[in-house]
Amino acid sequence: MLSRRLIPGILACTILAVSTQAATLTVERGSNLQSVINYAVDGDTLLLGIKTFEATPSEFVDSLCGNCLDPKTLVTASTGFVIRGKSLVIIGRDRYQTRLMTKAGYGVYIEDSPSTKLINLTITGGRRDADGNATDAAVVVRRSNVQLENLEIIDNDHRLDSVVVGIGGAFGREGSTMMVANCNIVNNGWDGIALYRGACATVTDCLIKGGRGAGIGVTWDASCVAYRNEVTGYWKGIGAFGTSWVIARNNLVHDNLGWGIIATGQSFMDIANNVVHHNGNCGVAPWSTESRGRMVNNIITENGWREQWVCPCVGVWNYGDWAKWQFSNNIVFNNKEDEYRDIWDQKDINGNLGVDPLFVGPSDFHLQPESPALNMGDSTIYNTDGSRSHIGLHGGPQAGP
């Protein structure tokens, strides 16, 4: 057994050898988790017990600004827990009772890490920084490969009256690659997932609920694959901005205040097999003449329930160049003011329909046996059983149960 000694009184832990280079540290008592993170070497695994680990926030001058026109703008922020220059696996014993209380803007800040994993715990209690340019979030990743799995990223909702933005869920910064899977990102103060310059992420099987900003916002030259997520209760749903590249498939985007899914700037967006339902204004929109992409196999229903705010109360709004978009095999139905705006009616063109999709129930978006969406999707897209794809959430190769 490998033995590495901690400073007495800082944190009680058990160390199990896995090799001469890495160990498993079981952390059950004590309060200074950052000391254990600092003590751990590249490749170590930290098993955290059932308790709340509170960070001691530190001031931090960010030499780059994630969302400024000049990226070299200095930003004043704070960090909670910091993982820098090493790969760690941090696993909670209980997803709900192993809690990281960050008390900072950049709650868990990961920098220059070849491979870090955060699994099965709660990240909460962030504090908004006064500098409005700070990309505050429960998890902030830069120049690192990070996996976030089975996390509760919740209640990072502290706000300052002097700053419009709040604290988000998980943010990718320069040179980051993130895999975000099976996480509940709920009741935070800004975007659920935000990706800035050079960031790349796969976001799958997450509940992204109850925040300001966008549920998933992909900006600058970032890229994102998002599938089987539920995005609800935000100002806006899933958005591609700048020169970003987004694949959004089999997502349920519903009951957001403004738009459901949009592409603007010079972005590319592949929008397939989503249900975009009951958003406050428009369901789906090309938002610039330079954006481009594909919209296929989507169900766009009952959007426009509140007074116009960011776009018309319609299913599909064309505020771009329609010739740059493939729009086929979609169902657009029962949207408040109209199904389409600033584009001719697409019903009965390229496989598009204007009929009731026949969901199983008001909050169950499975299809009834007689649904017109069954096996009526794009003929080049197949269901998991090899049949022609359905339109909506439960069609195509990424469909969930």
C-alpha positions in Angstrom: 0.0 0.0 0.0 1.2 3.4 -1.0 1.3 5.9 1.9 1.3 9.7 1.5 1.0 11.7 4.6 -1.3 14.8 4.9 -0.7 17.6 7.4 -2.5 16.5 10.6 -5.7 18.3 11.3 -6.4 19.6 7.9 -8.4 16.8 6.5 -8.9 13.1 7.5 -8.6 10.7 4.6 -7.7 7.2 3.6 -5.3 6.6 0.8 -5.4 3.4 -1.2 -2.7 2.7 -3.7 -3.5 2.2 -7.4 0.1 2.7 -8.7 3.3 4.5 -7.7 1.9 7.5 -9.6 -1.7 7.7 -8.5 -3.7 7.0 -5.4 -7.3 6.9 -4.2 -8.0 9.4 -1.4 -11.2 8.9 0.6 -12.2 12.2 2.2 -14.8 11.7 5.0 -14.1 14.5 7.5 -12.5 17.9 7.8 -13.2 21.0 5.9 -10.3 22.0 3.7 -10.9 20.1 0.4 -8.7 22.5 -1.5 -5.7 21.3 0.6 -6.4 17.8 -0.6 -6.8 18.9 -4.2 -3.4 20.7 -3.9 -1.8 17.7 -2.3 -3.1 15.2 -4.9 -0.9 14.3 -7.8 -1.7 13.8 -11.4 -4.1 10.9 -11.8 -5.4 10.7 -8.2 -9.0 9.9 -7.4 -10.7 11.7 -4.5 -13.7 9.9 -3.0 -15.8 12.5 -1.1 -18.0 11.5 1.8 -21.5 12.8 2.7 -20.9 16.3 3.9 -20.7 19.9 2.7 -17.2 21.0 1.6 -17.0 24.8 1.8 -14.5 26.7 -0.3 -12.5 29.7 0.8 -12.8 32.1 -2.1 -9.7 33.7 -3.6 -9.5 36.9 -5.7 -8.5 36.2 -9.3 -7.6 38.4 -12.2 -8.6 36.7 -15.4 -6.2 37.7 -18.1 -8.7 37.0 -20.8 -12.3 38.0 -21.2 -14.7 35.2 -22.4 -17.3 37.5 -24.0 -15.6 40.8 -24.6 -14.8 42.2 -28.1 -11.2 42.5 -26.9 -10.3 39.1 -25.4 -7.3 40.6 -23.6 -9.6 42.7 -21.4 -8.6 42.0 -17.7 -11.4 40.8 -15.6 -11.6 40.7 -11.8 -13.2 37.5 -10.5 -13.1 35.0 -7.6 -12.4 31.3 -7.5 -13.7 28.6 -5.1 -12.2 25.2 -5.7 -9.3 25.2 -8.2 -7.8 22.3 -10.1 -4.8 23.4 -12.1 -2.1 21.6 -14.1 -3.2 18.0 -13.2 -5.8 15.4 -13.9 -8.1 14.3 -11.0 -11.2 12.2 -10.6 -13.5 13.6 -7.9 -16.4 11.4 -7.0 -19.1 12.0 -4.4 -20.5 9.3 -2.3 -24.0 10.7 -2.6 -25.2 12.9 -5.5 -27.4 15.0 -3.3 -25.5 15.0 0.1 -21.9 15.4 -1.1 -22.0 19.1 -1.6 -19.4 21.6 -2.8 -20.3 25.0 -1.5 -18.1 27.3 -3.7 -19.0 30.8 -2.4 -17.2 32.3 -5.5 -17.9 33.4 -9.0 -15.8 30.7 -10.7 -17.1 28.0 -8.4 -14.9 25.0 -9.5 -12.2 26.4 -11.7 -10.3 23.9 -13.9 -7.3 25.1 -15.8 -4.6 23.2 -17.9 -6.0 19.8 -16.9 -5.4 17.0 -19.4 -8.3 15.0 -18.0 -10.5 15.8 -14.9 -13.8 14.2 -14.0 -16.4 15.5 -11.5 -19.0 12.8 -10.8 -22.0 12.2 -8.5 -22.1 15.3 -6.3 -23.7 18.7 -5.9 -22.1 22.1 -6.8 -23.9 25.1 -5.2 -23.6 28.3 -3.4 -21.8 30.5 -5.8 -21.4 34.3 -5.3 -21.7 36.7 -8.2 -18.6 38.8 -8.9 -19.0 42.6 -9.3 -17.2 42.7 -12.6 -19.9 42.1 -15.3 -17.3 40.7 -17.7 -16.6 37.7 -15.3 -17.9 34.5 -16.8 -19.2 33.3 -13.4 -20.5 29.7 -13.3 -20.6 26.7 -10.9 -17.9 25.1 -13.2 -15.5 27.1 -15.4 -13.2 25.2 -17.7 -10.2 26.5 -19.5 -7.5 24.7 -21.6 -8.7 21.4 -20.2 -10.6 18.2 -20.9 -13.3 17.7 -18.4 -16.1 15.3 -17.8 -19.1 16.3 -15.7 -21.4 13.4 -14.9 -24.3 12.8 -12.6 -24.1 16.3 -11.0 -26.6 18.5 -9.3 -25.5 22.0 -10.4 -28.1 24.0 -8.5 -29.0 27.2 -6.7 -26.1 29.3 -7.8 -28.5 32.2 -7.9 -26.8 35.0 -6.0 -27.2 38.3 -7.8 -25.9 41.9 -7.5 -28.2 44.8 -8.4 -25.3 46.5 -10.3 -24.7 43.5 -12.6 -27.2 42.1 -15.2 -25.6 38.7 -15.6 -25.7 36.1 -12.9 -23.9 32.8 -12.2 -24.3 30.0 -14.8 -24.1 26.3 -14.7 -21.1 25.0 -16.7 -19.0 27.3 -18.9 -16.3 26.3 -21.4 -13.6 28.9 -22.0 -10.6 29.0 -24.3 -9.3 25.5 -25.4 -11.7 23.5 -23.3 -13.4 20.3 -24.1 -16.3 19.2 -21.9 -18.5 16.2 -21.7 -21.6 17.0 -19.7 -23.9 14.0 -19.1 -26.9 13.3 -16.9 -26.6 16.5 -14.9 -29.4 18.6 -13.4 -28.5 22.2 -14.0 -31.3 23.9 -12.1 -32.1 27.3 -10.6 -28.9 29.1 -11.5 -28.6 32.8 -12.3 -27.4 32.7 -15.9 -26.9 30.4 -18.9 -27.1 26.7 -18.1 -24.3 25.8 -20.5 -22.3 28.6 -22.2 -19.3 28.1 -24.6 -16.9 30.8 -25.5 -13.9 31.2 -27.7 -12.4 27.8 -28.8 -14.6 25.7 -26.5 -16.1 22.4 -27.5 -18.7 20.4 -25.6 -21.0 17.4 -25.8 -24.1 17.9 -23.6 -26.4 14.9 -23.3 -29.3 13.7 -21.1 -29.3 16.8 -18.9 -32.2 18.8 -17.3 -31.4 22.5 -17.8 -34.1 24.4 -16.0 -34.9 27.6 -14.3 -32.4 30.4 -15.1 -31.9 33.7 -16.9 -30.1 33.9 -20.2 -30.1 30.9 -22.5 -30.4 27.2 -21.5 -27.5 26.4 -23.9 -25.6 29.3 -25.5 -22.8 28.6 -28.0 -20.9 31.7 -28.9 -17.8 33.0 -30.9 -16.2 30.0 -32.6 -17.3 27.3 -30.1 -18.9 24.0 -31.1 -21.5 21.9 -29.3 -23.3 18.6 -29.8 -26.5 18.7 -27.6 -28.9 15.8 -27.6 -31.6 14.4 -25.3 -31.7 17.4 -23.1 -34.7 19.2 -21.6 -34.3 23.0 -21.6 -37.0 24.9 -19.9 -37.7 27.9 -17.7 -35.0 30.2 -19.2 -35.3 33.4 -21.1 -34.2 31.6 -24.2 -33.7 28.0 -25.2 -30.7 26.8 -27.4 -28.8 29.4 -29.4 -25.9 29.4 -31.9 -24.1 32.7 -32.1 -21.0 34.1 -33.8 -19.3 31.5 -36.0 -20.2 28.6 -33.8 -21.2 25.2 -35.0 -24.1 23.4 -33.2 -25.8 20.0 -33.6 -29.0 19.9 -31.6 -30.9 16.7 -31.7 -33.7 15.1 -29.7 -34.0 17.9 -27.2 -37.2 19.0 -25.5 -37.2 22.8 -25.5 -40.3 24.1 -23.8 -41.8 26.9 -21.7 -39.0 29.4 -22.1 -39.9 33.1 -22.1 -38.6 34.1 -25.5 -37.4 31.9 -28.4 -36.9 28.1 -28.5 -34.0 27.5 -30.9 -32.2 30.1 -33.0 -29.1 30.5 -35.1 -27.6 33.9 -35.7 -24.3 35.5 -36.8 -22.4 33.2 -39.2 -23.2 30.1 -37.2 -24.2 26.7 -38.6 -26.9 24.7 -36.8 -28.2 21.2 -37.4 -31.7 21.1 -35.7 -33.1 17.6 -35.9 -35.8 15.6 -34.0 -36.4 18.2 -31.4 -39.7 19.2 -29.8 -40.0 22.9 -29.5 -43.2 23.5 -27.5 -45.0 26.4 -25.7 -42.2 28.9 -25.7 -43.2 32.5 -25.0 -42.5 33.9 -28.5 -41.2 32.1 -31.6 -40.3 28.5 -31.7 -37.4 28.3 -34.2 -35.7 31.1 -36.1 -32.8 31.7 -38.5 -31.8 35.1 -37.1 -29.3 36.4 -39.6 -28.7 36.3 -43.3 -25.4 34.6 -42.8 -26.5 31.8 -40.5 -27.2 28.4 -42.2 -28.1 24.9 -41.5 -30.7 22.2 -41.5 -34.1 21.9 -39.7 -35.6 18.4 -40.1 -37.9 16.1 -38.2 -38.8 18.7 -35.6 -42.2 19.2 -33.9 -42.9 23.0 -33.3 -46.1 23.5 -31.4 -48.1 26.0 -29.3 -45.4 28.7 -29.2 -46.3 32.4 -28.6 -48.1 32.3 -25.3 -46.9 35.7 -24.0 -46.7 39.2 -25.4 -44.0 39.6 -28.1 -40.6 40.3 -26.6 -37.7 39.1 -28.7 -39.5 37.7 -31.8 -43.0 37.2 -33.2 -45.4 34.7 -31.5 -45.2 32.1 -34.3 -43.8 28.7 -34.9 -41.1 29.5 -37.4 -39.7 33.0 -38.0 -37.4 33.7 -40.9 -35.2 36.6 -40.1 -32.4 35.3 -42.3 -31.8 33.9 -45.7 -34.2 31.0 -46.2 -32.2 29.6 -49.1 -29.3 28.7 -46.7 -31.6 26.3 -44.8 -32.9 22.9 -45.4 -36.4 22.8 -43.9 -38.1 19.4 -44.3 -40.2 16.8 -42.6 -41.3 19.1 -39.7 -44.6 19.4 -38.0 -45.6 23.0 -37.3 -48.9 23.3 -35.5 -51.1 25.4 -33.4 -48.7 28.3 -32.7 -50.4 31.5 -31.5 -50.3 34.1 -34.2 -49.3 32.0 -37.2 -47.2 28.9 -38.1 -44.8 30.9 -40.2 -43.7 34.5 -40.4 -41.7 36.2 -43.3 -41.7 32.9 -45.2 -44.4 31.2 -47.2 -46.3 28.4 -45.6 -44.2 25.2 -45.7 -47.1 22.8 -45.1 -47.1 20.0 -47.7 -43.7 21.1 -49.0 -40.7 18.8 -48.6 -42.5 16.5 -46.2 -43.6 19.3 -43.8 -46.9 18.9 -42.1 -49.4 21.2 -40.4 -51.3 18.7 -38.3 -51.7 17.7 -34.6 -48.8 15.4 -33.8 -50.9 13.6 -31.2 -48.7 13.6 -28.2 -49.6 11.1 -25.5 -50.3 13.9 -23.0 -49.7 17.6 -22.2 -46.3 16.8 -20.7 -45.6 13.4 -22.4 -44.2 13.9 -25.8 -44.3 10.3 -26.9 -46.5 9.8 -29.9 -49.8 8.0 -29.9 -50.1 4.9 -32.1 -52.1 6.9 -34.7 -49.8 9.9 -34.8 -49.0 11.4 -38.2 -45.4 11.8 -37.1 -44.6 8.1 -37.0 -42.2 7.0 -39.7 -42.7 10.3 -41.6 -39.3 11.8 -40.9 -36.5 12.3 -43.4 -36.1 9.1 -45.4 -32.3 9.2 -45.0 -32.6 9.3 -41.2 -33.4 6.0 -39.4 -34.8 5.0 -36.0 -32.7 2.8 -33.7 -34.6 -0.2 -35.1 -33.7 0.6 -38.7 -37.1 1.9 -39.7 -37.7 5.3 -41.3 -37.4 8.0 -38.7 -40.3 9.4 -36.7 -40.7 13.2 -36.4 -40.0 14.5 -32.9 -38.1 13.5 -29.8 -38.4 9.8 -30.2 -37.1 9.5 -33.8 -33.7 9.2 -35.3 -30.5 7.4 -34.1 -30.1 9.5 -30.9 -33.6 8.9 -29.7 -34.1 8.1 -26.0 -36.7 5.8 -24.5 
